[in-house]
Amino acid sequence: MQSDHQGDLFDQVSHRADVVDLVLWDIVDERNGVVRSPDGHYFTNNWELHQTGAVDALPELPVVAFDTEEHFELWRRGAERFVALLRAKELFDRTIAILPAMADRFEDGTKVSSVSPRFNDGYGERFERYVKFIGEELGIVTVALPISEVRAGRRHRWGVAPYHYDDRTEALIAEAIRRVADENRWPSSGHLPTYWSVPPLNGSLELRVHASQATSPSGFLVEAHALDAAGDVLSPSTLSWPFSRHVGSAYCYVPSTTGPAAIDLLPLAASADVRSVLLRPRNWNDQSASAERVISSIEVKSSDSWKLLTLRRAPEALAMSDL
């Protein structure tokens, strides 16, 4: 809500453009329309806005309903500005619009409208001109599944809705994103994640990270991914850092530095199935200094001496897991 109130999307995109691998864009929240404030600003008319009490306190605030001419014109102008920013920041060729059809049935064939009548059989048709505009007018590469391939989830964590899909549909969408990214983006973008490659393990690792300059004030994370003998990505639970710096099973928190520094990490433990590890520095709470650019090298302790790790491109399964 704070970002919506501040209208800082453009600032966020500009600030993070040099560390973005892929931009995914959907239009699900558009269904709620927008609320126009007295000073001429617009807010998404969503659940989060109503939770603030602002709409109830000012019931006279006008709502611009979805799929009206006024809403489409407002949205069209905003979409054109957004795409202009993507082009200016060289993100256009790394953007995919996720536009599957709205599901009208559950997996067993029962209509969604029979469970939630407000989602009538023509509900998804209201999105068609928005979808068409993104793909045909703006030229964004899209992932679009037809209504025959999508099903709503009866026990979705956010409830029953045509845009709350079942596990099978979500898997189809994820696979379509991987395929489109591989065919249209990853080979030419130059933004495939780069990882520091650790050789085969003997149970645990002692690591030293070298920062070439001051890091962001909140510090950063070192992300670890385990690979098996075949080079396939294993579950994050196969790796663990000691409790004092443990932020999720595949992350180690590194405190901030005020200048160039060598930082020893606590040992990283690995299960017997792990043959090698890929490491990637990632920002923590802010973007004031890109961790990937600040870290100049990583070393691993081997036979009482420190050995520099080599850089490599991520395997496809790992690159796409960030999606």
Backbone bond lengths (Angstrom), bond angles and torsions (degrees), N, CA, C in turn:
res aa  C-N    CA-C-N  psi(-1)  N-CA   C-N-CA  omega(-1)  CA-C   N-CA-C  phi
1 M - - - 1.452 - - 1.526 111.32 -
2 Q 1.339 116.08 -36.16 1.462 118.76 -179.45 1.523 110.59 -62.60
3 S 1.336 116.62 -42.71 1.467 120.00 178.56 1.518 110.95 -65.43
4 D 1.348 116.84 -40.49 1.459 120.82 178.63 1.529 110.01 -62.13
5 H 1.337 116.34 -42.97 1.456 120.91 179.97 1.523 111.11 -64.76
6 Q 1.323 116.18 -41.74 1.467 120.11 -178.15 1.523 112.29 -78.87
7 G 1.336 116.60 -18.24 1.457 119.77 -176.93 1.518 111.83 60.81
8 D 1.354 116.60 44.32 1.468 119.96 -170.81 1.533 113.57 -99.92
9 L 1.343 117.73 18.54 1.459 119.52 179.49 1.519 111.56 -55.10
10 F 1.322 116.87 -46.77 1.462 120.22 -176.96 1.525 110.52 -63.50
11 D 1.325 117.13 -39.81 1.465 120.11 178.27 1.526 110.87 -64.14
12 Q 1.335 116.50 -41.70 1.461 119.67 -179.78 1.527 111.33 -64.79
13 V 1.316 116.89 -43.62 1.466 120.15 179.39 1.521 110.05 -63.36
14 S 1.315 117.85 -44.75 1.460 121.45 -179.71 1.520 111.38 -62.11
15 H 1.338 116.29 -39.53 1.456 121.38 -176.14 1.515 112.19 -70.26
16 R 1.343 116.54 -31.76 1.467 120.63 -174.12 1.520 113.40 -104.89
17 A 1.295 118.28 2.56 1.469 121.01 -171.15 1.522 112.97 -55.49
18 D 1.333 117.63 -36.99 1.463 119.13 -174.22 1.527 113.05 -79.84
19 V 1.335 118.70 -4.94 1.466 120.40 177.94 1.529 112.26 -118.24
20 V 1.336 116.85 6.26 1.467 121.00 -178.53 1.521 110.34 -85.60
21 D 1.322 116.70 129.23 1.463 121.44 175.75 1.523 111.66 -89.44
22 L 1.325 116.54 -39.14 1.456 120.58 -174.41 1.524 108.72 -155.64
23 V 1.329 116.58 138.14 1.467 122.54 176.23 1.525 108.35 -105.99
24 L 1.333 117.53 123.77 1.459 122.97 176.67 1.522 108.14 -110.19
25 W 1.327 117.10 130.35 1.462 123.06 -171.77 1.527 108.87 -128.15
26 D 1.343 116.86 125.03 1.462 119.20 172.33 1.527 109.00 -125.13
27 I 1.337 116.40 171.65 1.468 120.30 -177.91 1.531 110.46 -127.67
28 V 1.327 116.99 31.54 1.461 120.35 -177.04 1.530 111.85 -67.22
29 D 1.332 118.06 -44.94 1.466 120.26 -176.53 1.526 113.33 -68.42
30 E 1.315 117.24 -15.16 1.461 119.54 177.57 1.522 112.24 -59.56
31 R 1.339 116.83 -24.17 1.466 120.74 -176.70 1.528 112.51 -59.80
32 N 1.329 117.41 -21.88 1.459 121.62 -176.24 1.521 113.40 -82.91
33 G 1.336 117.83 -11.97 1.456 119.35 -174.08 1.524 110.48 74.17
34 V 1.320 116.43 -170.08 1.464 121.49 -179.23 1.526 109.70 -133.45
35 V 1.325 115.02 154.72 1.461 122.55 175.47 1.519 107.69 -104.52
36 R 1.335 116.45 133.43 1.467 120.97 179.25 1.530 109.07 -99.24
37 S 1.332 115.52 123.80 1.460 120.45 -179.56 1.525 109.95 -82.80
38 P 1.338 118.08 164.39 1.470 120.97 -179.67 1.519 114.20 -58.09
39 D 1.355 117.12 -27.80 1.461 119.35 -178.57 1.529 112.48 -91.28
40 G 1.340 116.59 9.30 1.463 120.16 174.13 1.510 115.43 90.86
41 H 1.323 117.78 5.82 1.459 120.49 176.68 1.528 109.47 -87.13
42 Y 1.341 115.21 161.25 1.455 121.05 -177.81 1.530 110.18 -122.53
43 F 1.336 115.21 141.06 1.451 121.90 177.86 1.526 108.83 -127.81
44 T 1.334 115.83 142.41 1.458 119.02 175.99 1.526 109.32 -62.83
45 N 1.308 116.42 130.22 1.468 121.95 -176.70 1.530 109.80 -83.61
46 N 1.332 115.76 64.18 1.459 119.74 -174.66 1.525 112.25 -109.20
47 W 1.305 115.02 -179.63 1.465 121.82 -177.93 1.520 110.72 -59.77
48 E 1.333 116.96 -40.87 1.463 120.07 -177.91 1.524 111.68 -61.93
49 L 1.337 117.03 -38.28 1.467 119.87 178.36 1.527 110.54 -64.24
50 H 1.308 116.89 -42.96 1.463 119.91 -178.89 1.529 111.74 -67.56
51 Q 1.340 116.55 -28.61 1.454 119.62 177.96 1.525 112.34 -66.20
52 T 1.337 117.37 -24.48 1.465 120.29 179.21 1.517 112.33 -73.39
53 G 1.348 117.27 -18.92 1.455 120.83 -177.61 1.506 114.43 84.95
54 A 1.333 117.64 -3.07 1.467 120.76 -175.53 1.526 111.70 -65.02
55 V 1.330 117.03 -40.39 1.462 120.37 -178.05 1.527 110.44 -68.94
56 D 1.324 116.21 -40.59 1.462 119.37 179.99 1.525 111.57 -68.82
57 A 1.343 116.31 -33.07 1.465 120.15 -179.86 1.520 111.11 -73.09
58 L 1.334 116.14 -27.70 1.466 120.60 179.88 1.533 108.32 -126.27
59 P 1.313 117.47 71.54 1.474 120.39 -173.88 1.520 113.96 -64.92
60 E 1.331 117.13 -14.41 1.458 118.93 -178.99 1.519 112.83 -81.40
61 L 1.344 117.80 -3.82 1.459 119.97 179.36 1.528 109.62 -61.43
62 P 1.321 117.57 126.30 1.471 119.52 -177.64 1.520 112.26 -74.67
63 V 1.322 115.86 141.99 1.453 122.71 176.31 1.521 108.62 -106.51
64 V 1.325 116.03 127.50 1.463 121.33 174.59 1.519 106.53 -93.41
65 A 1.319 117.00 108.31 1.461 122.00 -171.94 1.526 112.01 -72.78
66 F 1.313 115.08 147.56 1.456 123.02 177.32 1.525 111.04 -59.71
67 D 1.323 115.62 142.45 1.462 125.03 176.08 1.520 113.86 70.01
68 T 1.331 117.67 11.45 1.465 119.51 168.53 1.525 107.55 -84.06
69 E 1.318 116.77 163.63 1.460 119.74 179.16 1.526 111.25 -61.53
70 E 1.335 116.22 -39.62 1.464 119.33 179.57 1.524 111.01 -63.26
71 H 1.330 116.59 -44.72 1.464 119.65 -179.49 1.522 110.86 -64.11
72 F 1.333 116.66 -46.01 1.463 118.58 -177.97 1.519 111.09 -62.05
73 E 1.332 118.24 -38.35 1.456 120.98 179.82 1.528 110.91 -66.68
74 L 1.329 116.93 -42.68 1.466 120.49 176.54 1.528 110.39 -61.33
75 W 1.325 115.14 -46.91 1.462 120.05 -179.03 1.528 111.00 -64.86
76 R 1.321 117.34 -41.33 1.467 120.76 -179.14 1.524 110.90 -59.81
77 R 1.322 116.86 -45.79 1.468 119.96 179.91 1.526 110.92 -63.77
78 G 1.329 115.93 -40.81 1.460 119.44 178.40 1.521 111.79 -65.40
79 A 1.339 117.17 -41.12 1.466 121.08 179.68 1.527 110.83 -63.95
80 E 1.321 117.34 -39.84 1.467 120.67 178.74 1.525 111.28 -64.94
81 R 1.330 116.83 -40.45 1.471 120.47 176.79 1.522 110.37 -64.25
82 F 1.329 116.36 -41.53 1.469 120.75 -179.58 1.522 111.00 -62.88
83 V 1.323 117.52 -44.11 1.462 120.66 -179.94 1.525 110.59 -67.57
84 A 1.323 117.74 -35.21 1.468 120.14 175.54 1.523 110.31 -60.85
85 L 1.329 116.49 -39.59 1.465 120.11 177.24 1.527 110.59 -65.99
86 L 1.332 117.69 -43.59 1.463 120.81 178.18 1.523 111.01 -57.47
87 R 1.324 116.26 -41.36 1.463 119.52 178.54 1.523 110.79 -66.45
88 A 1.329 117.14 -44.21 1.465 121.29 -177.93 1.525 111.30 -62.62
89 K 1.326 116.66 -34.21 1.472 121.30 -178.36 1.527 112.23 -95.57
90 E 1.330 117.07 11.56 1.464 123.41 178.31 1.529 112.01 58.35
91 L 1.330 115.68 37.94 1.454 121.84 177.61 1.529 112.86 -108.69
92 F 1.319 117.09 -8.75 1.461 120.22 -176.23 1.524 111.33 -57.51
93 D 1.327 116.94 -43.78 1.459 121.19 -177.84 1.519 112.83 -77.12
94 R 1.320 117.31 2.54 1.461 121.47 175.87 1.530 110.22 -121.53
95 T 1.316 116.69 26.06 1.462 121.33 -178.87 1.528 110.62 -113.70
96 I 1.322 116.04 133.43 1.457 122.52 176.07 1.525 108.13 -126.68
97 A 1.320 116.71 128.87 1.463 121.40 175.53 1.530 108.55 -91.17
98 I 1.326 116.50 126.94 1.464 122.07 -179.78 1.523 107.70 -96.60
99 L 1.320 116.63 104.53 1.466 121.10 -170.00 1.526 112.33 -132.02
100 P 1.335 118.46 55.71 1.470 118.92 176.09 1.525 110.74 -69.10
101 A 1.313 116.28 155.96 1.463 120.38 177.21 1.527 110.26 -63.83
102 M 1.315 115.55 155.24 1.457 120.72 174.30 1.539 108.33 -75.67
103 A 1.325 115.74 129.14 1.467 119.83 -177.92 1.529 110.96 -70.88
104 D 1.323 116.41 134.96 1.476 119.82 175.81 1.518 112.28 -106.51
105 R 1.354 116.38 -3.99 1.466 119.96 -177.49 1.530 110.76 -140.98
106 F 1.321 114.91 157.82 1.458 121.83 170.02 1.525 108.52 -86.20
107 E 1.333 115.77 175.57 1.462 120.03 -177.69 1.526 112.49 -60.69
108 D 1.347 117.13 -31.02 1.464 120.09 -178.75 1.523 112.94 -84.16
109 G 1.348 117.65 3.19 1.455 121.43 178.06 1.512 114.86 94.58
110 T 1.326 117.94 -10.27 1.462 121.32 178.63 1.525 109.93 -65.80
111 K 1.320 117.22 138.69 1.459 120.67 -179.81 1.520 111.51 -72.47
112 V 1.328 115.92 140.49 1.463 121.41 177.06 1.524 109.97 -61.39
113 S 1.328 116.83 -36.26 1.470 121.07 -177.72 1.523 112.47 -64.13
114 S 1.337 117.94 -23.09 1.459 120.38 178.61 1.516 112.02 -72.93
115 V 1.330 117.12 -22.26 1.461 122.32 178.01 1.515 110.61 -96.86
116 S 1.340 115.82 -38.80 1.465 121.31 179.99 1.531 107.84 -132.29
117 P 1.334 117.71 91.92 1.475 121.94 -172.02 1.522 114.85 -58.19
118 R 1.328 117.79 -23.88 1.471 117.63 -178.15 1.527 111.97 -66.39
119 F 1.343 116.63 -18.68 1.459 119.90 176.50 1.528 108.48 -95.43
120 N 1.326 116.32 79.72 1.463 120.29 -177.50 1.523 111.30 -71.64
121 D 1.335 115.99 172.97 1.462 120.47 -173.29 1.523 113.34 -62.08
122 G 1.324 118.64 -23.97 1.456 120.42 -178.93 1.517 114.00 -98.82
123 Y 1.336 116.04 13.77 1.470 120.11 -174.15 1.532 112.15 -56.58
124 G 1.326 117.09 -45.31 1.455 120.59 -175.75 1.515 114.39 -67.65
125 E 1.343 117.24 -21.68 1.462 120.18 -178.48 1.526 112.06 -64.94
126 R 1.316 116.67 -22.66 1.458 120.23 -178.80 1.527 111.76 -67.38
127 F 1.328 117.02 -20.00 1.459 120.96 -178.02 1.526 112.68 -89.15
128 E 1.329 117.31 -10.08 1.459 119.98 -167.53 1.516 113.92 -59.82
129 R 1.339 118.93 -43.13 1.464 117.91 -176.62 1.526 111.51 -72.27
130 Y 1.330 117.87 -26.74 1.466 121.10 175.49 1.531 109.79 -68.54
131 V 1.313 115.38 -45.64 1.460 120.96 178.60 1.524 110.40 -61.73
132 K 1.309 116.58 -45.74 1.462 121.06 -179.81 1.521 111.50 -61.66
133 F 1.323 116.94 -40.09 1.458 120.95 -178.44 1.527 110.55 -64.29
134 I 1.341 116.97 -42.38 1.464 120.40 -179.25 1.523 110.61 -63.00
135 G 1.325 116.62 -46.14 1.452 119.67 -175.63 1.513 114.46 -78.56
136 E 1.347 117.16 -42.90 1.462 120.29 -172.99 1.522 113.53 -92.30
137 E 1.321 117.58 -39.32 1.460 119.96 -177.19 1.524 112.83 -88.74
138 L 1.323 116.22 -40.73 1.462 119.82 -178.27 1.525 112.32 -89.61
139 G 1.313 117.72 -19.63 1.465 120.92 176.12 1.512 114.96 76.17
140 I 1.349 117.44 21.92 1.452 120.53 178.90 1.529 109.43 -79.27
141 V 1.329 117.06 135.42 1.457 120.92 174.09 1.527 108.44 -65.71
142 T 1.332 116.76 134.34 1.460 120.44 -174.07 1.516 112.53 -121.85
143 V 1.328 114.86 153.76 1.464 123.55 166.70 1.514 105.38 -109.77
144 A 1.320 116.99 113.35 1.468 121.48 -174.71 1.520 109.60 -134.65
145 L 1.336 116.63 113.68 1.460 121.32 175.67 1.521 109.29 -97.88
146 P 1.346 118.51 137.42 1.470 120.71 179.13 1.516 111.27 -71.14
147 I 1.318 116.33 163.29 1.463 121.37 -177.35 1.523 111.93 -62.21
148 S 1.315 117.14 -25.01 1.468 120.28 179.83 1.528 112.00 -69.92
149 E 1.331 117.95 -18.07 1.460 121.36 -176.23 1.524 113.80 -104.07
150 V 1.321 118.34 -6.71 1.458 119.98 -175.87 1.528 110.90 -110.44
151 R 1.328 115.42 144.74 1.458 122.08 177.87 1.529 108.83 -136.50
152 A 1.326 115.98 143.89 1.463 121.22 176.88 1.529 109.91 -80.88
153 G 1.329 115.24 153.62 1.466 120.10 179.02 1.522 111.42 -95.99
154 R 1.326 116.99 126.81 1.470 120.56 179.86 1.532 111.65 -68.75
155 R 1.334 116.56 -32.12 1.465 120.26 -176.85 1.522 111.22 -116.48
156 H 1.317 115.91 36.46 1.461 120.10 178.61 1.528 109.71 -62.71
157 R 1.318 116.21 143.87 1.474 120.34 -175.72 1.519 112.95 -61.37
158 W 1.342 117.96 -20.69 1.467 120.39 179.30 1.535 112.47 -109.54
159 G 1.305 116.91 14.08 1.452 120.12 175.72 1.526 113.42 96.45
160 V 1.333 115.14 177.86 1.467 121.96 -177.67 1.518 110.34 -81.98
161 A 1.336 116.36 127.77 1.461 122.78 176.55 1.524 108.13 -166.54
162 P 1.328 118.86 155.10 1.468 121.46 -179.48 1.528 113.20 -63.69
163 Y 1.321 117.54 -19.38 1.466 122.46 -179.05 1.524 111.69 -104.34
164 H 1.338 117.96 6.17 1.460 123.30 172.53 1.528 106.99 -105.26
165 Y 1.341 115.02 94.20 1.462 120.56 -168.66 1.527 112.49 -85.12
166 D 1.333 115.20 162.33 1.463 119.54 175.20 1.527 109.35 -78.74
167 D 1.330 116.13 173.03 1.476 121.00 -174.75 1.523 111.49 -60.02
168 R 1.323 116.80 -40.26 1.463 119.87 -178.47 1.526 110.84 -62.61
169 T 1.330 116.96 -44.09 1.467 120.15 -179.66 1.520 110.62 -66.40
170 E 1.323 117.58 -41.53 1.464 119.94 178.00 1.522 110.89 -61.02
171 A 1.336 116.66 -37.42 1.468 120.07 177.56 1.526 111.03 -66.33
172 L 1.336 116.96 -39.38 1.462 120.50 177.14 1.532 111.09 -62.89
173 I 1.327 116.61 -41.28 1.467 120.62 179.30 1.518 109.90 -64.42
174 A 1.340 116.76 -45.14 1.470 120.32 -179.97 1.522 111.21 -61.22
175 E 1.330 116.93 -42.17 1.457 120.64 179.27 1.529 111.04 -65.98
176 A 1.329 116.72 -38.10 1.467 120.03 178.22 1.537 110.70 -64.73
177 I 1.327 116.59 -39.51 1.469 119.85 177.26 1.515 109.98 -62.73
178 R 1.327 116.89 -44.95 1.469 120.10 179.19 1.528 110.79 -59.02
179 R 1.335 115.63 -44.49 1.466 120.09 -177.02 1.530 111.02 -65.36
180 V 1.332 116.73 -45.58 1.463 120.17 -179.28 1.520 110.68 -66.26
181 A 1.339 116.71 -41.46 1.463 119.69 178.90 1.519 110.90 -62.28
182 D 1.327 116.62 -40.73 1.459 120.65 -179.05 1.523 111.21 -67.82
183 E 1.326 116.80 -40.40 1.460 120.59 -176.58 1.524 113.59 -78.01
184 N 1.329 116.97 -32.52 1.455 120.02 -170.38 1.513 115.95 -115.38
185 R 1.335 117.41 -16.96 1.457 117.61 -171.10 1.521 114.50 -126.25
186 W 1.314 116.74 -54.84 1.457 118.53 -168.51 1.523 114.33 -59.82
187 P 1.331 120.60 -42.42 1.461 118.19 -176.99 1.517 113.85 -64.52
188 S 1.345 118.57 -29.50 1.455 120.08 -172.33 1.516 114.85 -109.62
189 S 1.328 117.72 -10.02 1.461 118.43 -172.15 1.510 112.84 -76.18
190 G 1.356 117.84 -29.93 1.454 119.45 -175.20 1.510 112.78 75.18
191 H 1.333 117.96 10.23 1.454 121.14 -177.31 1.529 112.10 -115.28
192 L 1.329 117.86 22.02 1.450 119.04 171.68 1.521 108.93 -60.70
193 P 1.331 117.75 136.48 1.454 119.19 179.41 1.527 111.75 -57.17
194 T 1.326 116.76 140.11 1.456 122.92 176.94 1.519 108.29 -108.80
195 Y 1.326 117.04 133.57 1.454 122.32 -176.74 1.527 110.60 -123.51
196 W 1.324 115.38 152.54 1.454 122.38 171.91 1.519 106.90 -86.89
197 S 1.322 116.87 126.35 1.454 121.98 -172.10 1.524 110.89 -98.03
198 V 1.340 116.24 123.98 1.455 122.37 177.74 1.520 108.65 -98.19
199 P 1.332 118.62 132.90 1.472 121.11 -179.94 1.526 111.20 -67.30
200 P 1.341 117.68 176.06 1.465 121.05 179.97 1.526 112.85 -48.69
201 L 1.347 115.65 142.87 1.458 121.68 -171.92 1.524 112.82 -96.98
202 N 1.341 113.60 164.72 1.455 120.88 172.60 1.527 110.25 -125.03
203 G 1.324 116.84 37.20 1.447 120.30 176.30 1.506 115.26 107.69
204 S 1.342 118.74 -39.10 1.461 120.37 179.17 1.516 109.73 -153.10
205 L 1.333 115.54 162.64 1.465 121.95 -177.21 1.523 110.11 -130.53
206 E 1.318 116.06 139.36 1.452 122.01 167.02 1.523 106.79 -107.77
207 L 1.323 116.29 124.63 1.457 121.47 -172.87 1.517 111.00 -123.16
208 R 1.317 115.50 147.71 1.460 122.64 176.00 1.525 108.60 -130.25
209 V 1.319 115.78 124.98 1.458 122.47 -178.29 1.518 108.88 -104.22
210 H 1.336 116.81 132.97 1.462 121.84 179.40 1.532 109.60 -108.28
211 A 1.330 116.03 118.00 1.465 121.70 176.27 1.522 108.92 -97.20
212 S 1.328 116.97 130.74 1.465 121.24 -177.74 1.520 112.30 -83.85
213 Q 1.340 116.99 -13.50 1.464 121.55 -179.24 1.521 108.16 -158.89
214 A 1.325 116.42 -178.47 1.455 120.72 179.38 1.526 110.17 -61.27
215 T 1.324 115.83 140.23 1.454 120.58 175.56 1.523 109.07 -91.35
216 S 1.323 116.58 175.83 1.460 120.14 177.87 1.529 109.13 -63.23
217 P 1.338 118.46 151.22 1.469 121.75 -176.07 1.520 114.43 -56.50
218 S 1.319 117.67 -28.01 1.463 120.04 -178.05 1.523 112.89 -87.97
219 G 1.340 117.47 4.46 1.444 119.97 -176.89 1.521 111.71 79.60
220 F 1.328 116.39 -165.69 1.459 119.49 -179.92 1.514 109.53 -151.24
221 L 1.317 115.34 175.32 1.457 121.85 179.04 1.520 109.86 -112.66
222 V 1.327 116.01 149.89 1.458 121.22 165.63 1.527 105.99 -110.02
223 E 1.317 115.30 117.90 1.465 122.66 -177.99 1.519 108.34 -92.34
224 A 1.325 117.07 134.58 1.463 121.69 -178.89 1.519 110.90 -122.09
225 H 1.332 115.65 137.51 1.468 121.60 176.49 1.522 108.74 -128.10
226 A 1.306 116.43 131.81 1.456 122.24 -178.99 1.522 111.15 -93.96
227 L 1.321 116.33 141.27 1.459 122.86 177.21 1.524 109.39 -120.03
228 D 1.339 116.27 147.08 1.462 119.36 174.83 1.525 109.93 -91.43
229 A 1.317 116.64 -173.86 1.467 121.09 -175.77 1.519 112.52 -61.91
230 A 1.345 117.12 -28.10 1.463 120.85 -179.95 1.529 112.62 -85.50
231 G 1.343 116.83 -2.66 1.452 120.39 -178.77 1.511 113.92 86.95
232 D 1.331 117.69 9.01 1.463 121.04 178.72 1.523 110.35 -84.60
233 V 1.339 115.76 150.26 1.460 121.32 -177.50 1.525 110.21 -78.44
234 L 1.345 115.33 130.83 1.456 121.65 179.33 1.526 110.83 -96.18
235 S 1.314 116.25 168.91 1.465 121.41 177.92 1.526 110.64 -62.15
236 P 1.352 118.12 143.83 1.465 120.35 177.34 1.525 113.45 -56.48
237 S 1.337 117.71 -24.05 1.460 120.76 -177.45 1.522 113.10 -68.67
238 T 1.337 117.52 -9.31 1.462 119.64 177.32 1.519 111.83 -77.89
239 L 1.329 117.40 -7.55 1.453 122.84 178.10 1.517 110.05 -123.24
240 S 1.325 117.09 150.49 1.466 119.79 174.91 1.519 110.34 -157.15
241 W 1.344 114.57 142.84 1.452 121.53 172.24 1.526 108.48 -104.75
242 P 1.343 117.87 155.57 1.473 119.78 178.37 1.523 111.81 -56.58
243 F 1.329 114.70 156.46 1.466 122.52 -170.55 1.518 113.90 -55.56
244 S 1.327 119.08 -32.92 1.462 119.83 -171.23 1.517 113.42 -67.51
245 R 1.330 117.23 -21.74 1.457 119.73 179.95 1.518 110.70 -130.70
246 H 1.304 115.63 33.19 1.463 119.73 -174.49 1.515 110.05 -96.03
247 V 1.344 116.76 117.35 1.463 122.17 177.45 1.528 106.74 -127.04
248 G 1.313 116.68 82.62 1.456 118.79 -171.86 1.514 109.39 80.91
249 S 1.325 117.55 155.73 1.458 119.89 -171.30 1.519 113.71 -69.87
250 A 1.327 118.46 -15.31 1.464 119.95 -176.93 1.522 112.59 -116.10
251 Y 1.326 117.87 19.92 1.453 120.38 -177.83 1.520 111.53 -132.71
252 C 1.313 115.77 148.66 1.455 122.07 171.01 1.524 107.93 -126.96
253 Y 1.327 116.75 128.60 1.461 120.47 178.68 1.526 110.00 -82.87
254 V 1.338 116.41 135.70 1.462 122.37 178.58 1.526 108.32 -120.14
255 P 1.338 118.37 123.59 1.474 120.31 -178.97 1.516 112.01 -61.42
256 S 1.324 115.93 161.80 1.462 121.55 -179.50 1.525 110.87 -69.70
257 T 1.321 116.07 155.44 1.463 122.47 174.68 1.524 108.54 -124.38
258 T 1.323 116.29 150.59 1.470 120.98 -179.77 1.519 112.88 -93.78
259 G 1.312 116.52 -0.35 1.456 121.18 179.96 1.519 109.40 -176.37
260 P 1.329 118.34 -168.36 1.465 120.77 177.90 1.526 110.78 -54.54
261 A 1.332 115.66 138.38 1.464 118.81 -176.66 1.511 110.62 -160.81
262 A 1.341 115.35 154.70 1.455 122.57 170.44 1.519 106.97 -109.09
263 I 1.343 117.14 124.85 1.456 121.80 -173.05 1.521 108.90 -119.71
264 D 1.336 116.51 118.51 1.457 120.83 176.36 1.519 110.00 -83.72
265 L 1.325 116.56 126.93 1.452 121.41 177.19 1.527 109.82 -91.60
266 L 1.311 116.18 152.70 1.451 119.54 174.04 1.527 108.85 -66.75
267 P 1.342 117.48 152.00 1.469 120.42 -173.85 1.522 112.96 -55.40
268 L 1.314 114.75 141.06 1.461 123.01 176.90 1.520 108.00 -99.21
269 A 1.326 116.66 120.65 1.463 121.15 -178.83 1.523 110.22 -94.00
270 A 1.325 115.82 146.79 1.462 121.21 -178.49 1.517 109.96 -136.53
271 S 1.330 116.35 147.81 1.462 120.58 176.89 1.527 109.74 -77.16
272 A 1.318 115.21 172.83 1.466 120.49 -175.96 1.516 112.73 -66.55
273 D 1.347 117.48 -22.52 1.468 120.30 -177.08 1.526 112.93 -75.81
274 V 1.328 117.47 -15.25 1.463 121.57 -174.92 1.521 110.03 -81.21
275 R 1.329 115.83 126.88 1.465 120.66 176.73 1.517 112.37 -102.94
276 S 1.321 117.70 -30.93 1.464 120.90 177.98 1.522 108.70 -155.62
277 V 1.340 115.33 166.88 1.462 121.42 -176.72 1.524 109.27 -133.60
278 L 1.328 116.39 141.72 1.461 122.17 172.04 1.525 108.16 -110.02
279 L 1.333 116.30 133.47 1.462 122.68 -177.60 1.518 110.16 -116.73
280 R 1.326 116.10 140.40 1.465 120.48 178.22 1.527 110.19 -142.55
281 P 1.330 119.18 120.65 1.472 120.64 174.76 1.521 110.14 -68.24
282 R 1.324 116.82 138.22 1.458 121.93 179.04 1.523 109.54 -135.76
283 N 1.334 116.23 148.72 1.455 119.99 175.99 1.523 110.82 -66.12
284 W 1.326 115.51 156.77 1.456 121.33 -178.94 1.519 108.89 -101.23
285 N 1.337 119.53 -94.46 1.463 120.90 -174.69 1.515 114.57 -95.87
286 D 1.305 119.11 -20.97 1.454 119.84 -176.66 1.523 110.01 -135.86
287 Q 1.329 115.32 174.07 1.463 121.10 -174.73 1.522 111.72 -119.65
288 S 1.346 117.59 24.60 1.463 119.32 -174.61 1.523 112.66 -68.52
289 A 1.317 117.60 -22.77 1.463 120.60 176.69 1.522 107.55 -147.72
290 S 1.323 117.50 120.06 1.453 121.46 -177.49 1.521 110.00 -66.38
291 A 1.333 117.00 119.34 1.457 121.36 -178.47 1.525 111.19 -59.74
292 E 1.336 117.01 -37.82 1.461 119.55 -178.54 1.521 112.20 -64.10
293 R 1.324 116.83 -30.17 1.467 120.21 179.24 1.517 112.41 -85.01
294 V 1.337 115.84 -29.43 1.459 120.02 -176.96 1.527 111.49 -74.38
295 I 1.338 117.10 -37.04 1.459 120.95 -176.89 1.531 109.49 -77.99
296 S 1.325 115.13 115.49 1.470 119.95 -176.42 1.518 112.30 -88.36
297 S 1.345 117.50 -28.78 1.462 120.27 179.91 1.525 109.72 -165.35
298 I 1.322 115.35 161.80 1.454 122.91 174.68 1.526 107.35 -132.75
299 E 1.341 115.48 137.18 1.454 120.81 179.07 1.526 110.23 -117.53
300 V 1.324 116.24 154.12 1.449 122.56 174.51 1.523 108.08 -123.12
301 K 1.333 116.32 140.57 1.465 120.11 -179.50 1.513 109.78 -81.86
302 S 1.331 115.75 128.22 1.453 121.75 -178.96 1.523 108.86 -140.68
303 S 1.349 116.31 118.89 1.469 121.30 179.70 1.527 111.65 52.69
304 D 1.334 115.56 47.99 1.468 123.24 175.81 1.525 114.24 67.49
305 S 1.325 116.62 13.36 1.465 119.21 174.98 1.529 108.19 -132.12
306 W 1.342 114.97 160.10 1.463 119.98 -177.31 1.524 109.95 -99.49
307 K 1.327 115.90 134.57 1.452 121.63 -176.96 1.526 109.39 -123.65
308 L 1.337 116.47 130.54 1.460 120.80 179.64 1.522 110.82 -68.18
309 L 1.326 115.25 138.58 1.455 120.52 175.12 1.520 109.99 -85.51
310 T 1.321 115.93 158.45 1.465 120.88 178.69 1.519 110.00 -102.39
311 L 1.329 115.41 154.60 1.456 121.83 177.14 1.521 109.47 -89.49
312 R 1.336 115.84 145.40 1.456 120.36 175.06 1.516 108.64 -149.73
313 R 1.330 116.27 158.79 1.456 121.55 173.49 1.528 109.03 -74.77
314 A 1.322 114.98 149.63 1.463 119.49 -179.71 1.521 110.59 -71.45
315 P 1.333 117.67 144.95 1.468 118.86 170.21 1.518 109.49 -61.92
316 E 1.332 116.67 154.42 1.466 120.84 -174.31 1.520 112.58 -54.28
317 A 1.331 116.98 -43.91 1.466 119.78 -177.42 1.520 111.66 -61.06
318 L 1.342 116.37 -36.25 1.462 119.79 179.64 1.509 110.89 -76.14
319 A 1.339 118.39 -41.19 1.458 120.94 178.67 1.510 110.69 -59.59
320 M 1.324 117.63 -40.85 1.438 120.90 -176.83 1.524 112.75 -79.87
321 S 1.359 117.34 -18.23 1.462 118.93 178.86 1.510 111.66 -66.27
322 D 1.336 118.27 -19.89 1.465 120.93 177.00 1.517 111.83 -71.56
323 L 1.328 118.21 -14.19 1.453 120.90 -179.73 1.511 110.84 -70.18
